[in-house]
Amino acid sequence: MNNNILNSIPFWAAFFGVVSAQALKPLIIYIATREFRMKNFFVNGGMPSSHTSGVCALTAALGLTNGFGSNIFVLSLVITLIVMNDAMNVRLETGKQAELLNEWSIIFEEMFSEETFTRKHFKTMVGHTSLQVFWGMVLGIAIGVATFFVMR
């Protein structure tokens, strides 16, 4: 048995799951807005969810390499479900709160002088809609399965 991480199917599946989802973001944003910005490769949030894609690719690859009844698959599945829930709920709500704080920041900036209040801009695109998580899941599972069949 080779314990080199570079020969690990689950490792590469997770890696390609995240990178593929991140690579799609600038293209999807371009299609929607006709503005291409490479910085969108590095954003959190958006379509598709790279966190979901990565953990789903990992989980699919673990199921295929170790069996869908293995303890490591079950552990990965539970963590995957937690990550997906977090992306759709906790992080999405965090983004909504950041939007509100940014609005308040503008109001406070107008009310007070620069010496008493300095405007702070919070990142608002940190979470995902259920559709973004769904497509991250589809992409991740497809990449996990493809990585397994290419590398085995």
N, C-alpha and C positions, 0 to 999 in steps of 0.2 A: 504494500500500500504506500503510495506516494503522498506525503503530507505537505507538499508544496502548495501554497495558496494559489499560485498562478495556474495550477492544474485543476483547481476547484470549479466544478460546473456551477454550484450555487453562487460562488463569489462572482463569477463573470456574468451570470444571469442578473444578479442584483445590480452590478455595475452598468451593464448595458440597459437595464430597465430604467435606471435614473438618467443616464446620459441621453437615451432615446427620447424620453419625455421632455427633458430640458431642451433638446435640439428641436423638438416640434413646436415649442412655445413661440419662438420668433416667427416661424412660418405661419402659425395660426393667427398670431396678432397681426402679421402683415396682411393676411387674407381679409381679416375683419376691418383693418384701419388703413390699409395701403401705405403703411409706414413701417419700414424695416429698420429695426434697431437691434444690433447684436447683444446689447446689454440685457435684452429680454431672455437670453439664454441663462442668465444668472438669477432671475427673479424667483421668489417663493410665491406660491399661489398660481392661479391661472390654469389653462387647459393644456395638456392633461396633468393630473397630479403626479409629480415625479416621486414623491414619498410613497404613494400607493403603488405606482408602477414598480419601484425598486423592491418593496416588500412582497408584492405579489409574484414578481419574477423569482425572487429568492424562495418563496414558499412553494411555487410550482416546481422549481428545480429540485428542492429538497424532497418533495413528494415523489418525483420521478427517480431520483437517485437512491433514496433510502426507504421508499415505500410510504404509502399514504396512511398507514397505521403506525408508523414509527413515532417515537417520542419527540424526535427533533422536528418532524413535520408538524405535529400537534402544537408544539411550543411556537414554531414559526407562524402557524395559522392564528393562534391567539394573539400574538404580537401584531400580526397584519391587521386583524380586526380592530385592535386598539388604535393603531396608526390611522386607519381609515376613518374611524369614528372621530378621532382627534382632529383630522384634517377638515372634516365636514362640520364639526360642531365647535370645539374649543377655538381652533385657529380662525375659523370663519367669523365667530363672534368677536374675537380679538380685533380683526380687521374692521368690523363695524364700529367697535368702540374707538378705534384709532380715527376713523372718519369723523365721529362726533367730537373727539378731542381736538382734531384739526380745525373744525368749525368754531369751536369755543376759543381756540387760540387766536383766530382772526378777530373775533369779537373783543377779546381781552387786549389784543394789540391796539385796536382802535380806541379802547377805553382808557388805557394807561400809557404813560410815556415809556420810552425805550429803557430808561433806567430802572423802572419797576417791573417791567414784563418783557421778556424776550420770547418771540414766537418759536415754537418747536414743532417740526413736522414729523408725524409718525407714519411709518409704513402701513398702508391700508390693505395691500394685496398680500396677505399671509395665509389665508385659508382657501378652501375649495367648496364649490357647490357639489351636490350629489352627482350631477352629470360629469363634472371634472374628475371626481373620484372614480366614477364608473368607467370612464375611458382610460384612466390610469390603470385600473384593475385589468381591463381587457388587454391593453398594451403590455402590461407586466406579465400576465399569464402567457400571452403569445410569445414574448421574448424568453420567458423561462423555459417553455416547451421547445422553442427553436434552439436555444443554447444547449439544452440537453441533447437533442438529436444531432447537432453539429459537433459537439465535443466528445460524445461517448465513443 
